[in-house]
Amino acid sequence: MNMLTKRVMRLAVMTVGLVGLFVAVNAVPGAATPPAGFTSQLLGRGTYVSHGSLPLGQGLDIVVSQITVVPGGSSGWHSHPGGAIVIVQQGELTIYASVGNHCDITKYTHGQSFVERPSDVVDAVNTGSTNFILFVTFPGVPVGGSSRIDQLNPGTCPGV
């Protein structure tokens, strides 16, 4: 055998050997650890329909709340120190948001989710015929502090 043939044979044998080793290593099942004494209960799920994002900072609290408002009731004008991630679990609500010198009005219904940014000043009104129930995660809350900041009526949404 000439030198070139020997090299090709050696390369072919090494390639087959490496492929065999790769297959053997990947054929061994992973050692995933099954949960023990662990349960997870889904509280809510909503399809994200707004266009916001939230900054998250270390050293702040994350608070989760269930909020219920009766038909015709409202949250009052407010904001959140770190914003909010909201899932509409039941009912419908209308968010009145003061944006500059005008009012943005958005309706959300069961199965939808949205984000309120820290700078958003809003009033959530139950415009439906049943209680609305929200599951809300408030990131960026000062440690031990409130997840809500009461705001004065900005006057941009007449009648609200």
Beta strands, then each sheet from edge to edge (+ up, - down):
strand 1: 47-48
strand 2: 61-69
strand 3: 78-79
strand 4: 84-90
strand 5: 92-99
strand 6: 102-109
strand 7: 112-116
strand 8: 121-125
strand 9: 132-141
strand 10: 149-150
sheet 1: 1+ 7+ 4- 9+ 2-
sheet 2: 3+ 10-
sheet 3: 6+ 5- 8+
end
